[in-house]
Amino acid sequence: MNAFNPGANDSRGRVDTVTTREHEAWKSRGRGRGAARRQTRDGTARRRNRRADQFCVHLVADERKIPVYAVEFKAPHKVTIPELVAGLHPIDLDRDVIDQEGDTFEFYATRLVAAVVTQIFSYMIDSGVRYGYICTGEAFVFLHIPKDDPTIIQYFLCIPNQDAQADDEVRLHRTAIGEMLAFTLQALAVEPPTQEWHDVAHNQLTTWKVEYLDVLREIPETLRKDPPASNYRPSHWKPVRKIHNTRARTRARCQPGASTPKHSSTEGSGSDQESHSPSAAAPSVFAR
């Protein structure tokens, strides 16, 4: 999984939580490099209005609603697969995005993706969840905020139509349903963020005033119509095979005075079998 650490997006107001029945690393520390001059910190509570395309999935148990993960939907023509592939990479927001100028497709894609992820990052912080995802209908960007650093968000890009290959023996795991199931189970298994986590987020995160639609309008239409070839490569891992060792039982006649032969301590231990585990992508950091 990769990561970036965005500052909070400036969408003011209050976050209204909803239940599942209703639907539901950029380092943005803001310290040094003139960050204070370009960004403002909210002195009041960080709760903001959620956008129409944002939802929070809750677990409803014992008459309590526990937030699990955040969701943000984007139309595939507004955030395209080439833009996601080009824009998701290790960055420093201060260095690479804020107040920067460029004319390449990668620069515009990076700025667009930075704005989109910053929006849901802010919503995740406000909702007190460490998991979330962006869905365009063609791709998923799964997101995770580490428990020990709420100023960084990790990402993982998933394009099911390219990930699930017909000749892949574990292709079901790479389908949209398989990826969503694994993501949901992982989000359900984590403990809620601690008060210290919330305090660090409140004290260290700053506000980047940005609207992704404004960023989208700045991209020349000629670049969007003819993007460079995508270098997306589906992640691959070897399945973990569970091999059950069975010992053949033989009948033996006990002879008087004969000792029963002892089995080797290594018999059936499977010591010559390889254990394959999924490979995890190395974290990358979007820093601001």
TADA-V235561 format. One record per helix or strand of 2 or more residues. SS is the DSSP state (H for helix, E for strand). FROM is the first residue (numbers start at 1). LEN is the number of residues. If there is no record, write none. Layout:
ss:SS from:FROM len:LEN
ss:SS from:FROM len:LEN
This chain:
ss:E from:2 len:3
ss:E from:8 len:2
ss:H from:20 len:4
ss:H from:35 len:4
ss:E from:54 len:8
ss:E from:64 len:10
ss:H from:81 len:7
ss:H from:93 len:5
ss:H from:105 len:23
ss:E from:131 len:5
ss:E from:140 len:6
ss:E from:153 len:6
ss:H from:160 len:4
ss:H from:171 len:4
ss:H from:176 len:14
ss:H from:195 len:10
ss:E from:207 len:2
ss:H from:212 len:7
ss:H from:221 len:5
